[in-house]
Every structure is written in structure tokens, then in C-alpha cells.
Amino acid sequence: MVLLIVSFTLLYSLTPPATRAAAASDGCSPHCTCEGDTFALCTGKDLHDLRHFRINSFGRSLELLYLHNISATEVPPAAFRSSELSTLQEMKLTGSPIKKLHRGAFYNLNLLRILDLQNNNISSIHKETFNNSELNVLRLNNNKISRVRFIDKLPNLRILHLQHNLIDKLEKTSFCSSPDFDSKIEKIVLHHNKIEKMWHSTFSCLKELVELDLSHNKLLTLKANTLSHSKKLTTLKANDNHLQQIHGIWKVPSLVQLHLQNNQIEKLLTPVFGRKDIVSNIRNIDLSNNNLQSISDKRVFSYLRNLNFLRLSDNNISSIAKEVFLGNSQLIYVNVRGNPLKDYTFINKRRTVLEK
């Protein structure tokens, strides 16, 4: 699909104006290049008003609409309401100075499944901008969004991209208008924002969540109560924050990948990763480049029976308890490089590779 779009972008830039006009008379608008009756690429700085946007004489079979590098600064209500667009399944509106999405901006796009709004200047989104019940993928990355308050109108949303924005906090209703909201979101990407705070109920309705990326933010603490409702969560990326403490990771029993590198964590308090009465699925933990001084409690990792890979490199660890990995029968690899360790007798497993 990417190659297809690039090829049509290049085709449009090389097409003489007279040829474009002929194409428009055959079915496209003056700003667009069309391929068959399913794809339209619209670009150009003279496309500055979306209030009357339409693709002429296109029937009801248009499936992909790509608007790129246009000069419009807002998407008004029902901007794409014309019947020619009612069959759209994917829409891309990117690389433009769009600042505002009005209420009902994408009204009438009832079959829309993928909406790509990345690389614009969007800072204002009405809480009822989206009413597209079939939408599965929403990309809003690389904009200027500071608040998230529009998700509950998308009951079938599966993937949400919000990375590289200006979000500084996640509120109680950012994703869940109520605890009873039946969200189907499986993946949320929030890296490279400015998030400092999350409420314990921020993700309370995200029972289908599998992957959450909170990396490259400003979080100071990570409490598992925030994620305890997401029983299917397998990947948590919280690296490159300002984390000093982590609590109760064991409350997320399905977790497999845990990324905590490049933080300021000084201590690992038991129980943090596991409990005796709960089977943990964690296989990979990255704690490299933190401020850990020692690992003296032999119970810290003892309940992680499925742990395969542990990275502790580039901390300030001077000692590790000898029996700390006694319960980790599946442990394959431990990295302790860049620490002032002198005693390595904590590893006594023949099948575990120790990198030091």
C-alpha cells in the first residue's frame, strides 16, 4: 500500500496540468488523480477548503482516498458527506497544516476502517469528531494533541497511534467514558509525549489491550493498579521515562515483555514481578541503565518461572544475592555488563549465559 501511494504521488507530480484536467473531466476533481474507480490521490496547495470536497461522477465504489500536502487548516462538519465517498474503507489526510477537527468531521463514512491523520498540526479535536462505528485503526501521531477525549465514539477501534504529540497526562476518561464502555482496543502507542500522570482508572475499560507503549515520556511511577483491568496485556514499554519506583507488576498476569530500561529505578521491592500464588508469564525484562545499587532479596525474581532474558546492564549494582535465580529454571540469558560486580557466583546454572 505504501508503494502504491508513493507511486501515485510521483505520478501526480509528473503529470502535466492538461492531462490532470482531462482526468478530472473523466471522473476526478481538479485536485485529484484517480486509478480505476477505487483509489483517488488529492494533493496541492490550492486545495484549501474541504467544505465542498467531492470526487465527481465516481459512483459508489471509491475505497481509498489519500489527501496529502493540501493547504486546508481544518476539517469542517460532514466534510466528506457526498455519496461518492460513502463506500470509503481507508482515508489518509497527512502532511498538511490541519489544526482543527470539528464535530462530525467524518460523518457519513460508515464503512471507514482505517483513518490516517498523522503529520499534521492537529491540536483541537471535538469529543464527537469521530462517529465511525466500523473504524479499526486510527493514526493521530506527529501532531500537537494535548488531550485525549474522543475514543468512546469508536466501539470497534483496535489500534490507536498517538505518539509524538504534546499529551502531558492521561485522564480518567481519556479512553473510558465509563467503566462499562466495551472497548476493543488492542494496541495503544503513546511514546514521545510528555505524560507525567495517569489515573488508576485510565485504562479500566481496556480489557482487550495487548500492547501498550508509554516509552519516552515523563512518568515518575508505575503502579500496576493502573493496568490491572487489562488481563490480556502482553507487552508493556515504559522505558525512557523518569521512573523511580515500580509496583505490583504481578497484577498483570499475562505480561510477557517488560521494558523498563533508561529510567531512574533504585530498588526492586518484593513482590514487584511475581507472587507465589500467581503464575507469571514474563519472559523478558529489561532493567538496563537504571540506578540499581544491589539485588539482595532473593525473592525478587523467584516467582518468574518462565523468565528467559534479564538485562541489568549499566546500573550501579555491586552485589547480587547468590540464590536470587534459584527459581528461574527457564533462564537463558543475564546481562550485568557495566556494573561494579566482583562476585558472579549468583549464576550457577549451566544453561544460563552470563554477559559481564
N, C-alpha and C positions, 0 to 999 in steps of 0.2 A: 504493500500500500504506500509506503514511504517513497519507493522508487517511482510509483505511478504518479504521485503528486509532484515530485520533483520534475519528472519529465513533462508534465503538463505546465508547470511553472515556466520551464525553459521554453517550451513550445509557444506559450503566450508571449513571452518577451521577444521572441524572434519573429512573431507573426506580424506582417505589415498591417497598418490600420485599415487599408481597403479590404484585406482578407477578413479582418475582425468584423467589419461592417457586414460583409457577406454572410459570415457565420451567424451574426445577430439576426439578420433577416430570415435565416433558415430555422431559427428557433431560440437562440440565446439572446440575452440582453446585451446592450452595447459594451458592458464591462466584463463580459464573461466569455470563456471558451468552453465549448461543450464536447463531450465524447459520447457518441450514441445518444441514448435517452436516459442514462443513469448517472452521469457524472458532469458536474459543472465547476469550473475554476474561475473565480471572480477576483480581480486584483486591480489596483490602480488608485492613485491619489484623488482622482475625480469622483470616486465612489465615497461620498461624504455624508449621505443621508440614507438611512435604512428604513425610513417610514413607509416608503412605497416600493420596497425592493420586491422584484419578481423575476422569474425566468419565463419569458414569453413562449406561448404555444408548446409547452413541454409536456402536456398531458398530465398523467398521474404516476409516472414511473421513475422520477428522479430519486436516487438513493443516497448519493454523496454530494454534498455541497461544501466547497472549500473557498472561503473568503480570506485573502491574505494581503497584508500591506495596503489596506484601504485607509482612508482618512477620517472615517466616522469616529466620533468620540463617545457615542452612547448607543445602546440597543433599546429602542422605544418599545412600548407595549405592543404585542402582537405583530412585531416587525416582519415575521415570516408566515403570515396567516393566509397567503394566497394559496389556492387549491393546488397549484403546480408543485408546491413544496410539502404537501400533506403526506407524501409517501417517503419522506426523508428518513433514513436509518442512521446516517452519520453526518455530522456537521462540524466543520473546523472554521473557527474565526480567530486567527492568530496574527501576531506581528503587526498590530495596529494600535492606535492611540485610544482605544476604547477605555473609558473611565467608569461608566455607569451602566448597570443592567437594571432596567425598570421592571416593575411588577408585570408578570405575564409576558416577559420579553420573548419567550419561545412558545407562546400559545399556538395551538393547532398542530404542533409537531408530535402527534400522538404515537407515532411508530419509532421515534428517535431513540436509539440505543447508545450511541457514543456522541458526546459533546466535548469538543476540544476548544478551550478558551485560553490557552497558555500564551505567554509572551505578549501580553497587552499591558495596559496601565489601570486595570480594574481595581477600584478602591471602594466602590459603593455597589452593594447587591441587595435589592429589596428581598425581604424574607419570603415573598411569594413570587420571586423571579421564575422559579422552576416549578412547573406542574406537569412534568413529563413522566407519566406513570411507568413507562417501559424503559426509562434510561438506566443503563447498566454501568457506564463509565463516564466520569466527569473529571476533566483536567482543567484545573484553575491555577496551575503552577506558574511561577515567574510573573506575578502581578504585584499589586500593592494592597492586598486584602489584610485587614487587621482584625476582623471579627467573623466568626462562622455561625450563621443563624438561618440556614436555608435548606437543611438536609431533610427535614421531616416531610417535605413535599415530594420526596423521591423514594417511594416504597420499595423499588426494585434495584436501587443503586448497589453495585457490588464493589467498585473500585473508585477511590477518591484521591486525586492528586492536589495537594495544597503546598508543596514545597516551594521555597524561595519566595515567601511573602513577608508580611510585617505583623504576623499574628503574635501577640505577646501573652495571651492567656487563653485557655480553653474553659469555657463556662459550663454551668450545669446543663444548659440546653443547647450547647453547640452541636451535638449530634442527636440528642434525645429530647424531644419536646416534652415527653413524659416517659416514665419507666415502662409503660405499656406499649410504647411505639415498637412495632415489629420491624426492626431494621435488618436488612440482608447484607449490609456492608461486610466485605471480607478483607479488604486491604485499604489502609489509610496511610498516605505518605505526607509527613509534615516536617521533613528535615529542612534546615536552613531557614528557620523563622526566629522569633525572639521570645519563645514561650518560657515563662518563668513559673507559671502556676497552673495546676489542674485541680478540679474538684473531684471528690471521691465518686460522684455520680456522672462525671463527664461521659464515660463510656458504658453506662449502666444498661443501655438497651442493645448494645452491640454483641449479641450472643453468637453471631456467626463470624466474628472477627478472627482472622487467621494471621495477618501480618500487620504490625504497627511500627512505623518508623518515626521516632522522635529525636533522631540524632541532630547534632549541630544546632542546639537551642541553648537556653539558659536555665534549665531545670536545676534546682538545688537538692531536691529529694525525690525519691521514687517509692511510693507506697503501693503495695500490691492490692490494697482495697480498691484502688482506682481501676484495676483490671480484673478483679475477682469475678465479675459477671461474664467475662469473655472466656468461657470454658474451652473454646477451640483455638485459642491463640497459640501459635507455634513459634513465631519469630517476633522478638522484641529488640528493636535497635534504639538504645538510649545513649550511645556513645557520643563523645564530644559535646558534653554538657558541663555543668558545674556541680555535678552530684557529689555530695559528701557522705550521704548515707543511702542505703537501700534496705527495704523492709519486706519481709513476707513473700518472697518470690514463690514459695511453695503453694501459695493460694492460686497460682495459675498452673494447674497440674498438667496441661497439655504442652507446655512450653518446651521447645527443643533447642532453639538458637537464642542465646542471650548475649547481646553486645553492650558492654559497659566500659570499653576502653576510652582512654583520653578524658578522664574525669578527675575528681579530687577525693576519691574514696580512701579513707584512712583505716577503717576497721570493718571486718566481716563478723557480724554478731549472729550467734546461733539462737533460734533457727532462722536462717535467711533463705537458703536454697531448698531445704527439704525438711520433712518430719518423718519420724519412724512409721506413723500410721498412714502415710500418703506415698503412693508410688510416683516418683518423679520421672519424667521423660527427657529431661535436659541432657543433651549430648555435647553441646559446645558452649563454653563460657569464655568470653574474652574480657579479662580484667587488666590488660596491659596498660602501662603508662598512667597509673594512679599514684596514690600516696600511701600504699600499704606498708606498714612497718614490720609486721610479723604475722604468722598464722600459727597461733599457739593452741587454739581449741581444735582438738582432733575430730570434733563432730561437724565442723563447718561443711565438709563435702561428703560426710559419711552416708547420707541417705540418697545420694545421687548414683544409684546403682547402674544407670545407663550412660554415665558420663564417659565420653570418648576423648575430647580435646579440651585442655585447660591452658589458657595463656595468662601468665603472671609476669611477663617481662617488663622491664623498665619501671619498676616500683622502687621501694627502698627497703625491701624485705631482707632482714638479717638472720631470721630463723624460721624454720617450719617444723612443726611437731612431727615426730617420727612415725606416728600411726595415723596421720591425717588422711591418707588414701587407703586405709585398710579395707573400707567397704566398697571401693571402686573397682570391681572386678573387670569392668569393660574399658578401663582407662588405657588409651593408646599413646597419648602424647601430652607432655607437660613442658611448657616453655618458661624458664625462670631467668633468662638472659637479662643482663643489665641490673642485677641485684647484688648487694654485698654479702652474698651467702658464702659460707665456708664449709658447712656440713650438708652433704647431699644424701645422707642415709635415710631420709624420709621416703625415698623411692627404693623399694625392694621387690619390685615386680619385673620379672624377666621380659614381659611383652610390652612394657611401657617405655617409650622413647623419651629421654630427658634431654632437653636442649638447654645448655647452660653457657 
